[in-house]
């Protein structure tokens, strides 16, 4: 059996599912874009090419190898985007939750089924159909589970609204001993700079008591203040609209003091170094054009 254990975002990583950019397929048609940032690059003719994204993911894989992390990859599906493994499932404690994702993406889950088959079946949960939830919206912080959602009455009209309140309540029911707190996120179908696709696009914890946050990603100031009160203003690195657009809060922690970031995030790097973190830099700017970055392409299975 494959051991599962994930209680937070920053403890020492032991095993992870890393997506793949191999056989990623041609540039999608505009109507096929799932998010405004991809649409923007399709229109501009700057949508990322497979070779560049394969190189970027190889760089991340090399960092995992350096730290002795066991890496699983999805089975290859020809001409299919399999980069963002975070969307298709997530682990809380010792339980693997299959995400209810956009119907067009169900094959991505099938491609990691060989890994799920190694998990104790009693520890694999499939939510009911009305529950929408994706891993990018679920952030673990020991006794807390933070969940990004969208509470607007026009939820069903937004392809960028990925987790509903039924998803939040489902997690509350599964983990009654945890403090489950939802955050109402700002969504846009047309402007990527105003679209917090998932919670990890505008907030992520780091180390033992710090975090990176984008205030304007939250529809309610009270939600932002909840995190300020919990972490302390002095422990939060605030990013601006352009940094949010570039996915600056979508780094990935290998340990409480080891963080992988995109090599262009110079301001974040300076803050991390000032706060005693070891920073691993990888090129990921091409993948970022699809409104996803390092955390989006990883699905942790076991942390210490």
C-alpha positions as a printed NumPy array, in Angstrom:
array([[  0.   ,   0.   ,   0.   ],
       [  1.091,   3.544,  -0.767],
       [  1.338,   5.583,   2.446],
       [ -0.476,   8.929,   2.482],
       [  0.145,  11.779,   4.908],
       [ -0.371,  15.467,   4.189],
       [ -1.356,  17.848,   6.991],
       [  0.116,  21.104,   5.721],
       [  1.848,  22.696,   2.73 ],
       [  5.376,  22.873,   4.096],
       [  6.512,  19.739,   5.971],
       [  9.278,  17.626,   4.405],
       [  7.996,  16.175,   1.138],
       [  8.502,  12.433,   0.581],
       [  6.346,  11.613,  -2.462],
       [  4.444,  13.578,  -5.082],
       [  2.584,  13.211,  -8.375],
       [  4.12 ,  15.608, -10.884],
       [  2.148,  16.276, -14.055],
       [  3.683,  15.98 , -17.499],
       [  3.912,  18.243, -20.549],
       [  4.891,  15.44 , -22.943],
       [  2.428,  15.021, -25.834],
       [  0.606,  18.114, -24.64 ],
       [ -1.215,  18.561, -27.925],
       [ -1.588,  21.556, -30.249],
       [ -2.515,  25.068, -29.124],
       [ -6.204,  24.897, -28.191],
       [ -8.862,  26.848, -30.044],
       [-10.012,  29.974, -28.24 ],
       [-13.357,  28.444, -27.253],
       [-11.488,  25.556, -25.607],
       [ -9.644,  27.788, -23.097],
       [-10.566,  27.081, -19.454],
       [ -9.313,  30.423, -18.112],
       [ -8.739,  34.027, -19.288],
       [ -4.937,  33.826, -19.197],
       [ -4.787,  30.897, -21.604],
       [ -7.273,  32.722, -23.829],
       [ -5.1  ,  35.84 , -23.772],
       [ -2.05 ,  33.89 , -24.998],
       [ -4.026,  31.949, -27.619],
       [ -5.216,  35.283, -29.053],
       [ -1.732,  36.816, -28.923],
       [ -0.037,  33.814, -30.552],
       [  2.173,  33.377, -27.452],
       [  0.624,  30.175, -26.095],
       [  3.423,  27.94 , -24.744],
       [  4.913,  25.199, -26.905],
       [  5.423,  21.657, -25.683],
       [  9.23 ,  21.578, -25.852],
       [  9.557,  24.604, -23.545],
       [  7.103,  23.202, -21.012],
       [  8.798,  19.789, -21.003],
       [ 12.094,  21.546, -20.207],
       [ 10.475,  23.503, -17.373],
       [  8.929,  20.424, -15.776],
       [ 12.23 ,  18.548, -16.096],
       [ 13.868,  21.331, -14.079],
       [ 11.314,  20.883, -11.29 ],
       [ 11.753,  17.117, -11.393],
       [ 15.52 ,  17.62 , -11.007],
       [ 14.924,  19.61 ,  -7.803],
       [ 12.792,  16.76 ,  -6.451],
       [ 15.583,  14.304,  -7.289],
       [ 18.087,  16.527,  -5.488],
       [ 16.006,  16.268,  -2.312],
       [ 15.321,  12.546,  -2.616],
       [ 11.575,  12.899,  -3.241],
       [  9.761,   9.951,  -4.86 ],
       [  8.079,  11.27 ,  -8.012],
       [  5.146,   9.62 ,  -9.78 ],
       [  4.035,  10.732, -13.253],
       [  0.689,  10.218, -14.987],
       [  0.375,   7.667, -17.775],
       [  0.733,   9.459, -21.087],
       [ -2.344,  10.372, -23.099],
       [ -1.508,  11.485, -26.634],
       [ -2.163,  15.154, -27.45 ],
       [ -3.657,  15.93 , -24.045],
       [ -2.833,  18.491, -21.348],
       [ -1.729,  16.629, -18.202],
       [  0.334,  19.339, -16.52 ],
       [ -1.898,  20.37 , -13.642],
       [ -2.143,  17.323, -11.382],
       [ -3.24 ,  19.484,  -8.415],
       [ -6.674,  19.955,  -9.985],
       [ -7.585,  16.3  , -10.17 ],
       [ -7.173,  15.213,  -6.557],
       [ -5.652,  16.007,  -3.198],
       [ -4.607,  14.342,   0.04 ],
       [ -5.819,  15.446,   3.481],
       [ -4.262,  13.517,   6.362],
       [ -4.269,   9.923,   5.012],
       [ -7.251,  10.317,   2.671],
       [ -7.118,  10.791,  -1.107],
       [-10.018,  12.896,  -2.382],
       [-10.791,  12.649,  -6.096],
       [-11.737,  16.074,  -7.42 ],
       [-14.944,  16.588,  -9.364],
       [-13.386,  18.386, -12.3  ],
       [-14.586,  19.812, -15.593],
       [-15.984,  16.886, -17.654],
       [-13.442,  17.53 , -20.429],
       [-10.635,  16.645, -17.999],
       [-11.798,  13.267, -16.675],
       [ -9.109,  11.422, -18.639],
       [ -6.471,  13.144, -16.493],
       [ -7.783,  11.249, -13.479],
       [ -7.735,   7.974, -15.386],
       [ -4.046,   8.554, -16.113],
       [ -3.188,   8.504, -12.378],
       [ -5.528,   5.626, -11.547],
       [ -2.563,   3.218, -11.439],
       [ -1.262,   5.235,  -8.459],
       [ -4.67 ,   5.461,  -6.762],
       [ -4.967,   1.674,  -7.115],
       [ -2.009,   1.35 ,  -4.708],
       [ -3.843,   3.278,  -1.98 ],
       [ -6.042,   1.558,   0.609],
       [ -9.501,   1.717,  -1.081],
       [-11.065,   2.738,   2.251],
       [ -8.922,   5.884,   2.073],
       [-10.038,   6.974,  -1.422],
       [-13.071,   9.258,  -1.491],
       [-15.144,  10.269,  -4.529],
       [-17.467,  13.204,  -3.789],
       [-21.073,  13.175,  -5.034],
       [-21.867,  14.862,  -8.334],
       [-23.144,  18.152,  -6.907],
       [-19.82 ,  18.711,  -5.115],
       [-17.337,  20.781,  -7.129],
       [-13.855,  20.975,  -5.645],
       [-10.322,  21.216,  -7.07 ],
       [ -7.009,  20.787,  -5.286],
       [ -5.829,  24.32 ,  -6.015],
       [ -8.617,  25.593,  -3.775],
       [ -7.657,  23.347,  -0.831],
       [ -4.8  ,  24.539,   1.381],
       [ -3.861,  22.655,   4.548],
       [ -2.486,  24.354,   7.626],
       [ -2.258,  21.684,  10.356],
       [ -5.615,  21.96 ,  12.187],
       [ -6.994,  24.322,   9.513],
       [ -8.271,  23.572,   6.022],
       [ -8.566,  26.722,   3.886],
       [-10.866,  26.39 ,   0.85 ],
       [-11.307,  28.863,  -1.993],
       [-14.831,  29.148,  -3.377],
       [-17.135,  31.528,  -5.21 ],
       [-20.394,  32.534,  -3.554],
       [-21.868,  34.599,  -6.386],
       [-25.366,  33.638,  -7.552],
       [-23.903,  33.427, -11.077],
       [-21.538,  30.578, -10.073],
       [-22.76 ,  28.296, -12.852],
       [-21.916,  30.916, -15.494],
       [-18.241,  31.015, -14.512],
       [-15.905,  28.364, -15.907],
       [-13.313,  29.953, -13.58 ],
       [-15.44 ,  29.136, -10.496],
       [-14.102,  25.697,  -9.62 ],
       [-15.182,  24.969,  -6.038],
       [-18.72 ,  25.484,  -4.73 ],
       [-20.137,  25.662,  -1.206],
       [-21.263,  22.043,  -1.536],
       [-17.539,  21.269,  -1.878],
       [-16.735,  23.228,   1.278],
       [-19.48 ,  21.465,   3.231],
       [-18.381,  18.068,   1.926],
       [-14.875,  18.621,   3.361],
       [-16.377,  19.849,   6.651],
       [-18.297,  16.587,   6.88 ],
       [-15.245,  14.458,   6.035],
       [-12.96 ,  16.169,   8.54 ],
       [-15.091,  17.26 ,  11.529],
       [-12.012,  17.739,  13.732],
       [-10.51 ,  20.364,  11.411],
       [-11.261,  24.087,  11.286],
       [-12.593,  24.459,   7.733],
       [-12.623,  28.082,   6.556],
       [-13.851,  29.087,   3.098],
       [-12.712,  32.187,   1.202],
       [-14.875,  33.904,  -1.407],
       [-12.556,  34.613,  -4.351],
       [-12.657,  37.25 ,  -7.068],
       [-13.395,  35.661, -10.46 ],
       [-13.22 ,  36.941, -14.02 ],
       [-13.827,  35.151, -17.304],
       [-12.111,  37.866, -19.331],
       [ -9.291,  39.508, -17.312],
       [ -6.643,  37.207, -15.85 ],
       [ -5.327,  40.015, -13.631],
       [ -8.675,  39.976, -11.813],
       [ -9.186,  36.228, -11.653],
       [ -8.154,  34.184,  -8.628],
       [ -8.682,  30.842, -10.355],
       [ -7.902,  28.953,  -7.153],
       [ -7.036,  29.945,  -3.586],
       [ -3.341,  29.239,  -4.232],
       [ -3.425,  32.009,  -6.86 ],
       [ -3.848,  34.612,  -4.105],
       [ -2.581,  32.958,  -0.906],
       [ -0.235,  30.227,   0.248],
       [  1.424,  29.501,   3.604],
       [  5.177,  29.174,   3.771],
       [  7.53 ,  27.878,   6.46 ],
       [  6.009,  27.506,   9.92 ],
       [  4.158,  30.795,  10.366],
       [  4.405,  32.87 ,   7.179],
       [  2.461,  33.328,   3.978],
       [  2.279,  35.07 ,   0.607],
       [ -0.979,  36.915,  -0.036],
       [ -2.789,  39.079,  -2.595],
       [ -5.389,  41.182,  -0.792],
       [ -7.533,  41.977,  -3.84 ],
       [ -8.034,  38.278,  -4.605],
       [-10.657,  38.104,  -1.852],
       [-14.212,  39.359,  -2.487],
       [-14.702,  40.028,   1.231],
       [-12.156,  41.992,   3.239],
       [-13.147,  39.913,   6.272],
       [-11.69 ,  36.83 ,   4.583],
       [ -8.391,  38.61 ,   3.989],
       [ -8.384,  39.874,   7.597],
       [ -8.978,  36.335,   8.867],
       [ -5.591,  35.351,   7.435],
       [ -3.931,  38.553,   8.655],
       [ -5.172,  37.809,  12.175],
       [ -4.099,  34.18 ,  11.993],
       [ -0.606,  34.702,  10.573],
       [  0.15 ,  38.277,  11.68 ],
       [  0.681,  41.155,   9.254],
       [  4.455,  41.036,   9.829],
       [  4.553,  37.413,   8.616],
       [  2.734,  38.021,   5.324],
       [  4.448,  38.973,   2.061],
       [  1.939,  41.035,   0.058],
       [  2.036,  40.746,  -3.725],
       [  0.551,  43.218,  -6.216],
       [ -1.851,  42.682,  -9.137],
       [  0.904,  42.002, -11.679],
       [  2.661,  39.559,  -9.343],
       [ -0.629,  37.748,  -8.794],
       [ -1.079,  37.593, -12.577],
       [  2.396,  36.016, -12.815],
       [  1.364,  33.434, -10.17 ],
       [  3.826,  34.59 ,  -7.494],
       [  1.877,  32.872,  -4.69 ],
       [  1.973,  29.571,  -6.58 ],
       [  5.38 ,  28.356,  -5.363],
       [  5.935,  24.905,  -3.843],
       [  7.514,  23.936,  -0.519],
       [  9.732,  20.859,  -0.227],
       [ 10.383,  21.502,   3.469],
       [  9.638,  24.151,   6.094],
       [ 12.783,  25.992,   4.999],
       [ 13.063,  24.943,   1.313],
       [ 10.901,  26.645,  -1.316],
       [ 10.821,  26.217,  -5.106],
       [  9.918,  29.413,  -6.988],
       [  9.821,  30.629, -10.573],
       [ 13.187,  32.213, -11.345],
       [ 11.605,  35.538, -12.322],
       [ 10.182,  36.169,  -8.839],
       [ 13.037,  38.394,  -7.682],
       [ 11.086,  40.352,  -5.045],
       [  9.744,  37.163,  -3.452],
       [ 13.217,  35.615,  -3.577],
       [ 14.696,  38.543,  -1.671],
       [ 12.057,  38.272,   1.054],
       [ 12.55 ,  34.5  ,   1.342],
       [ 16.325,  34.838,   1.65 ],
       [ 15.9  ,  37.606,   4.238],
       [ 13.715,  35.228,   6.241],
       [ 16.199,  32.348,   6.173],
       [ 14.679,  30.151,   3.489],
       [ 16.629,  28.064,   0.997],
       [ 15.345,  29.062,  -2.443],
       [ 15.371,  26.702,  -5.416],
       [ 14.672,  28.503,  -8.701],
       [ 13.274,  26.899, -11.836],
       [ 12.039,  28.37 , -15.137],
       [  8.246,  28.034, -15.238],
       [  7.1  ,  31.179, -17.052],
       [  5.805,  29.293, -20.106],
       [  3.62 ,  26.984, -18.021],
       [  2.393,  30.077, -16.131],
       [  0.726,  31.258, -19.352],
       [ -1.972,  28.652, -18.649],
       [ -2.809,  30.272, -15.301],
       [ -1.014,  27.596, -13.287],
       [  2.435,  27.257, -11.766],
       [  4.464,  25.092,  -9.415],
       [  1.809,  24.186,  -6.869],
       [ -0.714,  23.519,  -9.647],
       [  1.468,  20.874, -11.288],
       [  2.159,  18.903,  -8.092],
       [ -0.01 ,  16.585,  -6.001],
       [  1.754,  15.707,  -2.707],
       [  1.077,  12.225,  -1.364],
       [  3.329,  12.091,   1.681],
       [  4.946,  14.673,   3.908],
       [  6.626,  14.021,   7.249]])
